[in-house]
Amino acid sequence: MSLNSLLVAQTQFPSAASTLVAGKVADRSVSDWLMRTHEASRRRAYIGTFVVSAGDTLSSARIWHVCDGEQQMERVESLTGAPRSTFRRNDQVLTFLPESRVVVAEKRESLGLFPNLLKSNDSSIAQFYRIKAAGSERVAGFEADVVQLWPEDSLRFGYRVWTEKKTGLVVKLQTLDGAGQVLEQAAFSELQLDAPVSMAKLTQMMDNTKGYQIEKPAMVKTTAAAEGWVLKKTVPGFKPMSCYKRPVGAGADARHENTLQWIFSDGLASVSLFVEAFDARRHGQSGSMAMGATHTLTRRIGDWWLTAVGEVPAQTLTAFAQGLEREK
C-alpha cells in the first residue's frame, strides 16, 4: 500500500457494508468490508489534515474532497516539502508547482487510499488476507472501529485500519511487517465530515492555470507482450493491472527511448516494474533499498535495466525480477 498516495487523493475505495462481531467478520468477505470504506470515501464531503510517517520522514497535506453524483473533485495542498497543489476531477489530475511555475497535467486510472483496491471484480484479497476486528479507538475526535488484515504468506505486509463508526471512512491506517511492527502510518490529525466543500470553487481553482507552463507527460497505454516482455513465473496473488510506456526524462531532457511501466496488484499492495534500455552512464550496480513499507530493487537484465518498486517485502520484488524475461 503506497501511503504517500494518500497525499495525492483519498478516494476510490470499493465497498459494501459488513458487520464486525466478536473479533471476526460475520459471514461476509474481506472484500465486502473494504467495499463499505470505498463508498464512504467517495460519497462523503470532507476537509482534513493528513499526516504520513515512514521511518524518519514525516509529511502532511490538507485535503478538500467533494462528490456530486458520479463527479469526484479533490484538492490536496502539501504542507511539508516543496510547495505543491494537486487537483483531481475524476481521472484528470493537475499538479501545480509554484516554484517552477509549472502545471503537470495527467490522467490517472486509479487514485486512492489503497491503490488499485478491488480494481478487478475477481479480486483475491480474501484468499491472501484474513480479517479480524481489534476493538475501537478515537481518531481526530471520531470513534473508529479498528480492523487488522493479516497476510496468509510472506509476500505481502499486514495492515491495521481505523474506520469512522458511522460512515466507514478510513481515518487512520498502518502498514505492518511480519512481526507486527509498524512500517508506515497515515492518519487524519484533524477532520471535518460533511464539510461545505464547493465543487464550483475547486473547479475554478483547478482551471486557473494563468502564468503557468502546462506540461503533459507522454504516456501510451500498451501491453507487456506487445513490448516484448513476459512474466514467466507469476507471483501468487498479484495480477497485472495496466501497462504504459513513456519517454525517458522530461521536457527538454526527454530522450527517444521509452520506459515501460507494468503495474501489478493483489488488491491491497501494488508493484510497478519499470524497464528501460541499459545505460552505463546512468545505471549503477544492482541493489535494493527500503523506505518505510516501500522497497526498491534494481537489476540489469541483458541490455535492459529493471527498477521494481512496491509496498511489499523485498523477497516479493525479487520474485518479480526473477520471473521477468525478454521475449523478442
C-alpha positions as CSV (number, residue, x, y, z in Angstrom):
1,M,0.0,0.0,0.0
2,S,1.7,3.3,-1.1
3,L,0.7,5.5,1.8
4,N,2.3,8.5,0.0
5,S,-0.6,8.3,-2.5
6,L,-2.8,9.5,0.4
7,L,-1.3,12.9,-0.1
8,V,-2.5,12.8,-3.7
9,A,-6.1,11.6,-3.2
10,Q,-8.3,9.9,-0.7
11,T,-10.9,8.4,-2.9
12,Q,-11.9,5.2,-4.8
13,F,-12.1,2.6,-2.2
14,P,-14.7,-0.1,-3.3
15,S,-17.1,-1.3,-0.5
16,A,-20.5,-2.6,0.7
17,A,-21.4,-2.8,4.4
18,S,-20.4,-5.8,6.5
19,T,-20.7,-6.4,10.3
20,L,-17.8,-6.8,12.7
21,V,-18.6,-9.0,15.7
22,A,-16.7,-10.8,18.4
23,G,-13.3,-10.4,16.8
24,K,-14.3,-11.7,13.4
25,V,-16.3,-10.6,10.3
26,A,-19.8,-12.0,10.2
27,D,-20.2,-14.2,7.2
28,R,-19.2,-11.6,4.6
29,S,-15.8,-11.5,2.9
30,V,-12.9,-9.2,3.3
31,S,-13.9,-7.5,0.0
32,D,-17.3,-6.8,1.4
33,W,-15.9,-4.9,4.4
34,L,-13.5,-3.0,2.2
35,M,-16.4,-2.0,-0.1
36,R,-18.0,-0.1,2.7
37,T,-14.9,2.1,3.1
38,H,-14.8,2.8,-0.6
39,E,-18.3,4.2,-0.6
40,A,-17.6,6.3,2.5
41,S,-14.5,7.9,0.9
42,R,-16.3,8.5,-2.4
43,R,-19.6,9.8,-1.2
44,R,-18.7,12.0,1.8
45,A,-17.6,15.6,1.6
46,Y,-14.8,16.3,4.0
47,I,-11.9,18.6,4.8
48,G,-8.9,17.3,6.8
49,T,-5.2,17.4,7.5
50,F,-3.5,14.1,6.8
51,V,-0.1,13.1,8.2
52,V,2.1,10.3,6.8
53,S,5.1,8.9,8.6
54,A,7.6,6.4,7.2
55,G,10.8,5.8,9.0
56,D,12.3,9.1,9.9
57,T,10.3,11.0,7.3
58,L,7.1,12.9,8.1
59,S,4.8,14.6,5.5
60,S,1.4,16.2,5.7
61,A,-1.2,17.6,3.5
62,R,-4.5,19.5,3.6
63,I,-7.3,17.7,1.7
64,W,-10.7,19.0,0.4
65,H,-13.0,16.4,-1.1
66,V,-16.5,16.6,-2.6
67,C,-18.8,14.4,-4.6
68,D,-21.7,15.4,-6.8
69,G,-23.3,12.3,-8.3
70,E,-20.6,10.5,-10.2
71,Q,-18.3,13.5,-10.2
72,Q,-15.4,13.3,-7.8
73,M,-13.4,16.5,-7.0
74,E,-10.5,17.0,-4.8
75,R,-7.8,19.4,-3.8
76,V,-4.6,18.4,-1.9
77,E,-2.3,21.0,-0.6
78,S,1.2,19.8,0.6
79,L,2.1,21.3,4.0
80,T,5.7,19.9,4.0
81,G,8.5,19.9,1.5
82,A,8.3,21.9,-1.7
83,P,5.0,23.8,-2.3
84,R,2.6,21.7,-4.3
85,S,-1.1,21.7,-5.0
86,T,-2.8,18.8,-6.7
87,F,-6.4,18.9,-8.1
88,R,-8.3,15.8,-9.2
89,R,-11.5,15.8,-11.2
90,N,-12.4,12.1,-11.8
91,D,-9.4,10.8,-13.7
92,Q,-8.0,14.2,-14.6
93,V,-5.1,15.4,-12.4
94,L,-3.4,18.8,-12.4
95,T,-0.3,19.3,-10.1
96,F,0.7,23.0,-9.6
97,L,4.4,23.6,-8.8
98,P,4.6,27.3,-7.8
99,E,8.4,27.4,-7.5
100,S,8.9,26.4,-11.2
101,R,5.6,27.9,-12.4
102,V,4.7,24.5,-14.0
103,V,1.4,22.6,-14.0
104,V,1.7,18.9,-14.7
105,A,-1.4,17.5,-16.4
106,E,-2.1,13.8,-16.2
107,K,-4.8,11.2,-16.4
108,R,-4.8,8.6,-13.7
109,E,-7.0,5.5,-13.8
110,S,-6.8,4.8,-10.1
111,L,-6.1,7.1,-7.1
112,G,-7.0,6.3,-3.6
113,L,-6.4,5.2,-0.1
114,F,-5.4,1.7,-1.2
115,P,-4.1,2.0,-4.7
116,N,-5.9,-0.4,-7.1
117,L,-8.1,-1.6,-4.3
118,L,-10.6,-4.1,-5.7
119,K,-10.0,-2.7,-9.1
120,S,-10.8,-6.1,-10.6
121,N,-14.0,-7.9,-9.9
122,D,-12.2,-11.2,-9.3
123,S,-10.1,-9.7,-6.5
124,S,-8.4,-12.4,-4.5
125,I,-7.9,-10.3,-1.3
126,A,-9.9,-12.8,0.8
127,Q,-7.6,-15.6,-0.4
128,F,-4.4,-13.9,0.7
129,Y,-5.5,-11.9,3.7
130,R,-7.6,-12.7,6.8
131,I,-9.5,-10.0,8.7
132,K,-10.1,-9.6,12.4
133,A,-11.7,-6.8,14.5
134,A,-9.4,-5.2,17.0
135,G,-11.7,-3.0,19.1
136,S,-12.3,0.7,18.8
137,E,-10.4,3.9,19.4
138,R,-10.8,7.7,18.9
139,V,-9.0,9.3,15.9
140,A,-9.2,13.0,15.2
141,G,-12.1,13.3,17.6
142,F,-14.1,10.5,16.0
143,E,-15.0,7.0,17.3
144,A,-13.4,4.4,15.0
145,D,-13.6,0.7,14.6
146,V,-10.2,-1.0,14.3
147,V,-9.6,-3.9,11.9
148,Q,-6.5,-5.9,11.2
149,L,-5.7,-7.5,7.8
150,W,-3.1,-10.2,8.2
151,P,-1.4,-11.8,5.1
152,E,-1.5,-15.5,4.6
153,D,2.1,-15.6,3.3
154,S,5.3,-13.7,3.5
155,L,4.9,-12.0,0.1
156,R,2.9,-9.1,1.5
157,F,2.6,-6.9,4.5
158,G,-0.3,-6.6,7.0
159,Y,-2.5,-3.6,7.7
160,R,-4.3,-2.1,10.7
161,V,-7.2,0.1,9.6
162,W,-9.3,2.6,11.6
163,T,-12.8,3.4,10.1
164,E,-15.1,6.1,11.4
165,K,-18.0,4.2,13.1
166,K,-21.0,6.0,11.4
167,T,-19.6,6.4,7.9
168,G,-16.9,3.8,7.4
169,L,-14.4,6.5,6.2
170,V,-10.8,5.4,6.8
171,V,-9.3,7.8,9.3
172,K,-6.0,6.0,10.1
173,L,-4.0,3.1,8.8
174,Q,-0.8,1.4,9.5
175,T,1.3,-1.0,7.3
176,L,2.8,-3.8,9.4
177,D,5.8,-6.1,8.9
178,G,5.7,-9.9,9.6
179,A,6.4,-9.2,13.3
180,G,3.6,-6.8,13.6
181,Q,5.9,-3.7,13.8
182,V,4.6,-0.5,12.1
183,L,6.5,0.3,8.9
184,E,4.3,3.3,7.9
185,Q,1.4,5.2,9.4
186,A,-1.1,7.6,7.9
187,A,-3.8,9.4,9.8
188,F,-6.0,12.4,9.9
189,S,-4.9,14.8,12.7
190,E,-8.0,16.9,12.1
191,L,-11.1,16.1,10.1
192,Q,-14.5,17.8,9.3
193,L,-17.1,15.3,7.9
194,D,-19.9,16.6,5.6
195,A,-17.9,19.8,5.3
196,P,-19.2,22.6,3.0
197,V,-16.8,22.0,0.1
198,S,-17.8,23.8,-3.1
199,M,-17.1,21.8,-6.3
200,A,-17.6,25.0,-8.4
201,K,-14.9,26.8,-6.3
202,L,-12.5,23.8,-6.6
203,T,-13.1,23.7,-10.4
204,Q,-12.4,27.4,-10.7
205,M,-9.1,27.0,-8.9
206,M,-8.2,23.9,-10.9
207,D,-8.8,25.7,-14.2
208,N,-6.9,28.8,-13.3
209,T,-3.5,28.0,-14.9
210,K,-2.6,31.6,-15.9
211,G,1.1,32.2,-15.5
212,Y,1.9,28.5,-15.5
213,Q,3.5,26.4,-18.2
214,I,1.5,23.3,-18.7
215,E,3.3,20.0,-19.2
216,K,1.6,16.8,-20.3
217,P,3.9,13.8,-19.8
218,A,3.6,11.5,-22.8
219,M,2.2,8.2,-21.7
220,V,0.9,5.5,-24.1
221,K,-1.1,2.5,-22.9
222,T,0.3,-0.8,-24.1
223,T,0.8,-4.4,-23.1
224,A,3.9,-6.1,-21.8
225,A,3.6,-8.7,-24.6
226,A,3.5,-6.0,-27.3
227,E,6.7,-4.6,-25.9
228,G,8.4,-8.0,-25.7
229,W,8.2,-8.8,-22.1
230,V,6.6,-11.7,-20.2
231,L,6.5,-12.8,-16.5
232,K,7.4,-16.4,-16.9
233,K,6.6,-17.2,-13.3
234,T,3.8,-15.3,-11.7
235,V,3.9,-14.1,-8.1
236,P,0.9,-15.5,-6.1
237,G,-2.0,-13.1,-5.7
238,F,-0.5,-10.3,-7.9
239,K,-2.4,-9.7,-11.1
240,P,-1.4,-7.3,-14.0
241,M,-3.5,-4.1,-13.8
242,S,-2.1,-1.9,-16.5
243,C,0.9,-1.2,-18.7
244,Y,2.3,2.1,-20.1
245,K,5.3,3.3,-21.9
246,R,6.7,6.9,-21.6
247,P,9.8,8.8,-22.7
248,V,12.9,8.6,-20.5
249,G,13.3,12.0,-18.8
250,A,11.0,15.0,-19.1
251,G,10.7,18.2,-21.1
252,A,14.0,19.2,-22.9
253,D,15.8,16.3,-21.2
254,A,13.4,13.7,-22.7
255,R,15.1,11.0,-24.8
256,H,13.8,9.0,-27.7
257,E,13.8,5.6,-25.9
258,N,10.9,4.7,-23.7
259,T,10.4,3.4,-20.2
260,L,7.9,0.6,-19.7
261,Q,5.8,0.6,-16.5
262,W,4.0,-2.6,-15.8
263,I,1.7,-2.4,-12.7
264,F,0.5,-5.4,-10.6
265,S,-1.7,-5.6,-7.6
266,D,-3.1,-8.1,-5.1
267,G,-6.0,-5.7,-4.4
268,L,-4.2,-4.0,-1.5
269,A,-0.5,-3.9,-2.3
270,S,0.9,-2.8,-5.6
271,V,4.1,-3.4,-7.5
272,S,5.5,-1.4,-10.5
273,L,8.1,-2.8,-12.9
274,F,10.0,-0.1,-14.8
275,V,12.1,-1.3,-17.7
276,E,14.3,0.8,-19.9
277,A,17.4,0.3,-22.1
278,F,20.6,-0.1,-20.0
279,D,22.8,2.9,-19.9
280,A,26.1,2.6,-18.1
281,R,26.3,6.3,-17.6
282,R,23.0,6.4,-15.6
283,H,22.7,2.9,-14.2
284,G,25.0,1.7,-11.4
285,Q,25.2,-1.6,-9.6
286,S,22.2,-3.8,-8.9
287,G,20.8,-3.4,-5.4
288,S,17.9,-2.8,-3.2
289,M,16.7,-0.2,-0.6
290,A,13.7,0.4,1.7
291,M,11.9,3.4,3.0
292,G,9.0,2.6,5.3
293,A,6.9,0.0,3.6
294,T,8.2,0.8,0.1
295,H,11.0,-1.3,-1.3
296,T,13.0,-0.8,-4.4
297,L,15.1,-3.3,-6.4
298,T,17.3,-2.5,-9.4
299,R,18.8,-5.2,-11.7
300,R,20.3,-5.5,-15.1
301,I,18.6,-7.9,-17.5
302,G,20.7,-8.3,-20.6
303,D,20.6,-5.0,-22.4
304,W,17.8,-3.7,-20.1
305,W,17.6,-2.1,-16.7
306,L,14.8,-3.1,-14.3
307,T,13.6,-1.0,-11.4
308,A,11.0,-2.7,-9.3
309,V,9.1,-0.7,-6.7
310,G,6.3,-1.8,-4.4
311,E,4.8,-1.6,-0.9
312,V,5.8,-5.3,-0.4
313,P,8.7,-7.2,1.2
314,A,12.0,-7.3,-0.6
315,Q,11.5,-11.0,-1.5
316,T,8.4,-10.2,-3.4
317,L,10.3,-7.8,-5.7
318,T,13.0,-10.5,-6.1
319,A,10.3,-12.9,-7.3
320,F,9.1,-10.5,-9.9
321,A,12.7,-9.8,-11.1
322,Q,13.4,-13.5,-11.4
323,G,10.3,-14.1,-13.4
324,L,10.6,-11.3,-15.9
325,E,12.0,-12.3,-19.3
326,R,12.6,-10.7,-22.7
327,E,10.8,-12.5,-25.5
328,K,11.9,-10.5,-28.5
